[in-house]
Amino acid sequence: MDIHTKGLSQKQQNDCRAALNSFIEKHAVGDWEITIEARETLPMGYSVKVGMAGPMETGMARLPVNQFAEVDTSDDVAAAVDRMLEAGYAASVGVK
């Protein structure tokens, strides 16, 4: 798991990391490849990218799920990361 941030406050970085750790515990996906990139963009917003792929030994199709979002400052970046993680997980395991 990797988190890359640029231009986020320390609190935002910590909140994104906490969202990822909570997601990993909730779904027991510590062996998945998960990357989060969040950076400040102008004017007054954030660009967020979440990528994930399950391990080969699960028998799942090894197709990575990548999502991109532009988040304005009225939204919580960590909440956006959490929503994207959940949607990516649902797409990976075929949950509707």
N, CA, C and O atoms as a DFTB+ gen file, in Angstrom:
384 C
 N C O
     1  1       0.849      -1.162       0.000
     2  2       0.000       0.000       0.000
     3  2       0.893       1.223       0.000
     4  3       1.889       1.294       0.720
     5  1       0.512       2.178      -0.823
     6  2       1.261       3.420      -0.945
     7  2       0.309       4.601      -0.890
     8  3      -0.781       4.565      -1.461
     9  1       0.729       5.637      -0.202
    10  2      -0.007       6.892      -0.196
    11  2       0.974       7.996      -0.564
    12  3       2.022       8.149       0.064
    13  1       0.620       8.760      -1.588
    14  2       1.429       9.898      -2.013
    15  2       0.549      11.130      -1.947
    16  3      -0.533      11.158      -2.533
    17  1       1.002      12.139      -1.242
    18  2       0.220      13.369      -1.130
    19  2       1.111      14.569      -1.422
    20  3       2.320      14.549      -1.193
    21  1       0.481      15.598      -1.928
    22  2       1.200      16.851      -2.169
    23  2       0.219      17.989      -1.941
    24  3      -0.843      18.045      -2.562
    25  1       0.585      18.893      -1.046
    26  2      -0.235      20.061      -0.786
    27  2      -1.353      19.844       0.218
    28  3      -2.143      20.756       0.464
    29  1      -1.438      18.654       0.806
    30  2      -2.446      18.388       1.829
    31  2      -1.875      18.745       3.192
    32  3      -0.669      18.640       3.417
    33  1      -2.743      19.166       4.096
    34  2      -2.296      19.450       5.453
    35  2      -1.935      18.129       6.144
    36  3      -2.285      17.051       5.662
    37  1      -1.247      18.223       7.255
    38  2      -0.892      17.019       8.007
    39  2      -2.149      16.273       8.449
    40  3      -2.183      15.043       8.417
    41  1      -3.178      17.009       8.860
    42  2      -4.440      16.384       9.268
    43  2      -5.077      15.641       8.099
    44  3      -5.557      14.520       8.268
    45  1      -5.086      16.254       6.913
    46  2      -5.653      15.585       5.742
    47  2      -4.869      14.318       5.399
    48  3      -5.457      13.291       5.060
    49  1      -3.561      14.395       5.487
    50  2      -2.733      13.218       5.221
    51  2      -3.039      12.105       6.228
    52  3      -3.207      10.945       5.852
    53  1      -3.109      12.473       7.501
    54  2      -3.420      11.485       8.544
    55  2      -4.804      10.886       8.343
    56  3      -4.994       9.684       8.527
    57  1      -5.775      11.717       7.965
    58  2      -7.140      11.231       7.739
    59  2      -7.198      10.275       6.547
    60  3      -7.918       9.277       6.592
    61  1      -6.451      10.567       5.486
    62  2      -6.406       9.668       4.326
    63  2      -5.777       8.326       4.712
    64  3      -6.254       7.264       4.311
    65  1      -4.711       8.395       5.488
    66  2      -4.036       7.174       5.948
    67  2      -4.974       6.362       6.846
    68  3      -5.023       5.136       6.743
    69  1      -5.717       7.038       7.723
    70  2      -6.673       6.354       8.599
    71  2      -7.801       5.719       7.787
    72  3      -8.240       4.613       8.104
    73  1      -8.274       6.404       6.745
    74  2      -9.322       5.847       5.887
    75  2      -8.824       4.576       5.210
    76  3      -9.555       3.589       5.127
    77  1      -7.581       4.593       4.726
    78  2      -7.008       3.411       4.085
    79  2      -6.862       2.267       5.086
    80  3      -7.238       1.134       4.785
    81  1      -6.325       2.546       6.266
    82  2      -6.147       1.494       7.272
    83  2      -7.483       0.899       7.704
    84  3      -7.591      -0.313       7.888
    85  1      -8.489       1.733       7.865
    86  2      -9.823       1.253       8.234
    87  2     -10.397       0.364       7.130
    88  3     -10.988      -0.678       7.413
    89  1     -10.223       0.773       5.887
    90  2     -10.699      -0.011       4.749
    91  2     -10.013      -1.382       4.707
    92  3     -10.671      -2.402       4.502
    93  1      -8.706      -1.401       4.898
    94  2      -7.949      -2.659       4.866
    95  2      -8.427      -3.603       5.960
    96  3      -8.605      -4.796       5.714
    97  1      -8.636      -3.086       7.158
    98  2      -9.134      -3.913       8.258
    99  2     -10.548      -4.406       7.996
   100  3     -10.848      -5.577       8.231
   101  1     -11.410      -3.537       7.516
   102  2     -12.820      -3.877       7.276
   103  2     -12.963      -5.020       6.272
   104  3     -13.786      -5.916       6.462
   105  1     -12.162      -4.990       5.202
   106  2     -12.308      -5.973       4.128
   107  2     -11.210      -7.038       4.129
   108  3     -11.199      -7.905       3.255
   109  1     -10.294      -6.989       5.086
   110  2      -9.193      -7.955       5.182
   111  2      -8.439      -8.059       3.854
   112  3      -8.272      -9.145       3.298
   113  1      -7.992      -6.903       3.363
   114  2      -7.316      -6.852       2.071
   115  2      -5.869      -6.363       2.215
   116  3      -5.361      -5.641       1.358
   117  1      -5.227      -6.759       3.291
   118  2      -3.854      -6.344       3.519
   119  2      -2.885      -6.840       2.469
   120  3      -1.793      -6.288       2.329
   121  1      -3.266      -7.885       1.718
   122  2      -2.388      -8.428       0.688
   123  2      -2.683      -7.860      -0.706
   124  3      -2.083      -8.297      -1.688
   125  1      -3.591      -6.903      -0.797
   126  2      -3.896      -6.264      -2.076
   127  2      -2.897      -5.148      -2.354
   128  3      -2.302      -4.587      -1.434
   129  1      -2.722      -4.836      -3.630
   130  2      -1.943      -3.664      -4.019
   131  2      -2.901      -2.482      -4.055
   132  3      -3.839      -2.459      -4.851
   133  1      -2.665      -1.514      -3.202
   134  2      -3.523      -0.327      -3.130
   135  2      -2.635       0.903      -3.139
   136  3      -1.692       1.010      -2.355
   137  1      -2.947       1.831      -4.035
   138  2      -2.213       3.090      -4.078
   139  2      -3.199       4.253      -4.044
   140  3      -4.273       4.203      -4.644
   141  1      -2.808       5.281      -3.337
   142  2      -3.605       6.507      -3.257
   143  2      -2.686       7.671      -3.566
   144  3      -1.609       7.800      -2.986
   145  1      -3.120       8.513      -4.483
   146  2      -2.408       9.748      -4.779
   147  2      -3.398      10.887      -4.604
   148  3      -4.456      10.901      -5.233
   149  1      -3.059      11.825      -3.764
   150  2      -3.914      12.992      -3.540
   151  2      -3.028      14.224      -3.561
   152  3      -2.011      14.288      -2.871
   153  1      -3.430      15.200      -4.362
   154  2      -2.625      16.419      -4.430
   155  2      -3.532      17.623      -4.593
   156  3      -4.622      17.552      -5.161
   157  1      -3.043      18.709      -4.080
   158  2      -3.771      19.967      -4.207
   159  2      -3.689      20.435      -5.655
   160  3      -2.630      20.381      -6.282
   161  1      -4.811      20.888      -6.169
   162  2      -4.856      21.464      -7.507
   163  2      -5.446      22.861      -7.400
   164  3      -6.103      23.195      -6.413
   165  1      -5.217      23.644      -8.385
   166  2      -5.751      25.002      -8.359
   167  2      -6.938      25.088      -9.286
   168  3      -6.925      24.418     -10.319
   169  1      -7.925      25.834      -9.005
   170  2      -8.090      26.637      -7.789
   171  2      -8.865      25.863      -6.731
   172  3      -9.914      25.286      -7.016
   173  1      -8.358      25.856      -5.548
   174  2      -9.079      25.368      -4.361
   175  2      -9.691      23.979      -4.508
   176  3     -10.892      23.806      -4.299
   177  1      -8.893      23.013      -4.859
   178  2      -9.419      21.670      -4.974
   179  2      -8.316      20.629      -4.867
   180  3      -7.152      20.954      -4.631
   181  1      -8.704      19.370      -5.045
   182  2      -7.769      18.259      -4.933
   183  2      -8.029      17.258      -6.049
   184  3      -9.168      17.050      -6.467
   185  1      -6.972      16.654      -6.512
   186  2      -7.052      15.570      -7.472
   187  2      -6.729      14.292      -6.707
   188  3      -5.710      14.210      -6.023
   189  1      -7.599      13.304      -6.827
   190  2      -7.408      12.060      -6.080
   191  2      -7.438      10.885      -7.056
   192  3      -8.316      10.800      -7.914
   193  1      -6.474       9.989      -6.913
   194  2      -6.420       8.765      -7.708
   195  2      -6.286       7.588      -6.752
   196  3      -5.432       7.590      -5.866
   197  1      -7.129       6.592      -6.936
   198  2      -7.062       5.374      -6.136
   199  2      -6.945       4.202      -7.096
   200  3      -7.730       4.081      -8.036
   201  1      -5.971       3.345      -6.859
   202  2      -5.797       2.144      -7.665
   203  2      -5.709       0.936      -6.760
   204  3      -5.158       1.008      -5.661
   205  1      -6.257      -0.180      -7.228
   206  2      -6.172      -1.404      -6.430
   207  2      -6.244      -2.628      -7.320
   208  3      -6.831      -2.601      -8.402
   209  1      -5.637      -3.697      -6.843
   210  2      -5.690      -4.991      -7.516
   211  2      -5.549      -6.079      -6.463
   212  3      -4.687      -6.001      -5.588
   213  1      -6.395      -7.084      -6.555
   214  2      -6.334      -8.207      -5.622
   215  2      -5.170      -9.123      -5.960
   216  3      -4.649      -9.079      -7.075
   217  1      -4.757      -9.951      -5.010
   218  2      -3.646     -10.864      -5.252
   219  2      -4.031     -11.967      -6.233
   220  3      -5.198     -12.350      -6.320
   221  1      -3.064     -12.466      -6.956
   222  2      -3.304     -13.495      -7.977
   223  2      -3.841     -14.787      -7.369
   224  3      -4.660     -15.468      -7.986
   225  1      -3.393     -15.123      -6.182
   226  2      -3.787     -16.405      -5.589
   227  2      -5.259     -16.488      -5.182
   228  3      -5.730     -17.563      -4.811
   229  1      -5.985     -15.384      -5.245
   230  2      -7.403     -15.420      -4.900
   231  2      -8.248     -15.999      -6.020
   232  3      -9.407     -16.357      -5.808
   233  1      -7.664     -16.094      -7.226
   234  2      -8.420     -16.603      -8.358
   235  2      -9.252     -15.529      -9.039
   236  3      -9.931     -15.804     -10.029
   237  1      -9.206     -14.308      -8.518
   238  2      -9.928     -13.204      -9.137
   239  2      -9.185     -12.775     -10.397
   240  3      -7.980     -12.988     -10.534
   241  1      -9.916     -12.179     -11.292
   242  2      -9.262     -11.589     -12.455
   243  2      -8.281     -10.534     -11.960
   244  3      -8.628      -9.713     -11.111
   245  1      -7.094     -10.552     -12.469
   246  2      -6.044      -9.639     -11.994
   247  2      -6.096      -8.333     -12.780
   248  3      -5.094      -7.909     -13.358
   249  1      -7.231      -7.716     -12.798
   250  2      -7.385      -6.444     -13.488
   251  2      -7.407      -5.328     -12.456
   252  3      -8.259      -5.319     -11.567
   253  1      -6.485      -4.398     -12.567
   254  2      -6.495      -3.298     -11.598
   255  2      -7.698      -2.393     -11.804
   256  3      -8.164      -2.207     -12.928
   257  1      -8.189      -1.840     -10.724
   258  2      -9.263      -0.858     -10.769
   259  2      -8.633       0.481     -10.440
   260  3      -8.021       0.643      -9.384
   261  1      -8.780       1.438     -11.337
   262  2      -8.247       2.776     -11.131
   263  2      -9.386       3.777     -11.199
   264  3     -10.231       3.714     -12.092
   265  1      -9.401       4.690     -10.258
   266  2     -10.428       5.725     -10.212
   267  2      -9.767       7.080     -10.052
   268  3      -8.732       7.213      -9.398
   269  1     -10.381       8.080     -10.659
   270  2      -9.892       9.446     -10.567
   271  2     -11.046      10.342     -10.155
   272  3     -12.184      10.133     -10.577
   273  1     -10.755      11.335      -9.335
   274  2     -11.792      12.292      -8.938
   275  2     -11.156      13.652      -8.686
   276  3     -10.014      13.759      -8.239
   277  1     -11.918      14.662      -8.981
   278  2     -11.555      16.027      -8.602
   279  2     -12.459      16.386      -7.433
   280  3     -13.683      16.306      -7.546
   281  1     -11.871      16.778      -6.319
   282  2     -12.604      17.069      -5.082
   283  2     -12.417      18.532      -4.760
   284  3     -11.287      19.017      -4.690
   285  1     -13.526      19.250      -4.559
   286  2     -13.352      20.653      -4.183
   287  2     -13.191      20.758      -2.674
   288  3     -13.389      19.782      -1.950
   289  1     -12.839      21.921      -2.217
   290  2     -12.515      22.097      -0.808
   291  2     -13.725      21.982       0.111
   292  3     -13.563      21.925       1.330
   293  1     -14.940      21.946      -0.450
   294  2     -16.116      21.766       0.404
   295  2     -16.289      20.303       0.812
   296  3     -17.088      19.997       1.697
   297  1     -15.545      19.397       0.172
   298  2     -15.625      17.970       0.486
   299  2     -14.384      17.569       1.278
   300  3     -13.323      18.175       1.131
   301  1     -14.518      16.569       2.099
   302  2     -13.420      16.028       2.880
   303  2     -12.629      15.068       1.991
   304  3     -13.193      14.112       1.459
   305  1     -11.330      15.313       1.827
   306  2     -10.505      14.487       0.955
   307  2     -10.514      13.028       1.431
   308  3     -10.629      12.119       0.608
   309  1     -10.396      12.794       2.725
   310  2     -10.391      11.428       3.251
   311  2     -11.725      10.731       2.993
   312  3     -11.749       9.531       2.724
   313  1     -12.827      11.461       3.071
   314  2     -14.137      10.875       2.769
   315  2     -14.217      10.482       1.300
   316  3     -14.793       9.449       0.961
   317  1     -13.636      11.309       0.424
   318  2     -13.600      10.975      -0.997
   319  2     -12.746       9.734      -1.227
   320  3     -13.118       8.865      -2.016
   321  1     -11.606       9.642      -0.548
   322  2     -10.752       8.459      -0.647
   323  2     -11.521       7.224      -0.190
   324  3     -11.466       6.184      -0.846
   325  1     -12.230       7.327       0.916
   326  2     -13.009       6.200       1.432
   327  2     -14.065       5.754       0.419
   328  3     -14.209       4.559       0.163
   329  1     -14.797       6.698      -0.155
   330  2     -15.813       6.353      -1.161
   331  2     -15.183       5.653      -2.358
   332  3     -15.737       4.687      -2.884
   333  1     -14.030       6.141      -2.783
   334  2     -13.354       5.549      -3.941
   335  2     -12.824       4.155      -3.619
   336  3     -12.888       3.263      -4.465
   337  1     -12.304       3.954      -2.414
   338  2     -11.850       2.625      -2.005
   339  2     -13.013       1.636      -2.010
   340  3     -12.884       0.527      -2.527
   341  1     -14.139       2.032      -1.442
   342  2     -15.305       1.145      -1.391
   343  2     -15.822       0.818      -2.790
   344  3     -16.157      -0.331      -3.075
   345  1     -15.887       1.821      -3.656
   346  2     -16.357       1.584      -5.026
   347  2     -15.378       0.693      -5.792
   348  3     -15.798      -0.184      -6.547
   349  1     -14.097       0.911      -5.603
   350  2     -13.085       0.075      -6.254
   351  2     -13.144      -1.359      -5.780
   352  3     -13.002      -2.290      -6.572
   353  1     -13.353      -1.537      -4.483
   354  2     -13.473      -2.888      -3.933
   355  2     -14.702      -3.595      -4.505
   356  3     -14.630      -4.756      -4.906
   357  1     -15.817      -2.889      -4.538
   358  2     -17.042      -3.468      -5.084
   359  2     -16.836      -3.875      -6.552
   360  3     -17.293      -4.939      -6.970
   361  1     -16.160      -3.044      -7.319
   362  2     -15.889      -3.381      -8.724
   363  2     -14.959      -4.582      -8.828
   364  3     -15.117      -5.415      -9.721
   365  1     -13.998      -4.676      -7.928
   366  2     -13.028      -5.785      -7.976
   367  2     -13.651      -7.126      -7.650
   368  3     -13.333      -8.135      -8.281
   369  1     -14.534      -7.143      -6.673
   370  2     -15.121      -8.427      -6.247
   371  2     -16.484      -8.683      -6.863
   372  3     -17.100      -9.716      -6.601
   373  1     -16.960      -7.752      -7.678
   374  2     -18.215      -7.965      -8.382
   375  2     -19.464      -7.689      -7.564
   376  3     -20.533      -8.219      -7.866
   377  1     -19.340      -6.862      -6.527
   378  2     -20.494      -6.504      -5.712
   379  2     -21.282      -5.420      -6.425
   380  3     -20.700      -4.491      -6.985
   381  1     -22.601      -5.536      -6.406
   382  2     -23.424      -4.522      -7.061
   383  2     -24.183      -3.727      -6.048
   384  3     -24.934      -2.822      -6.410
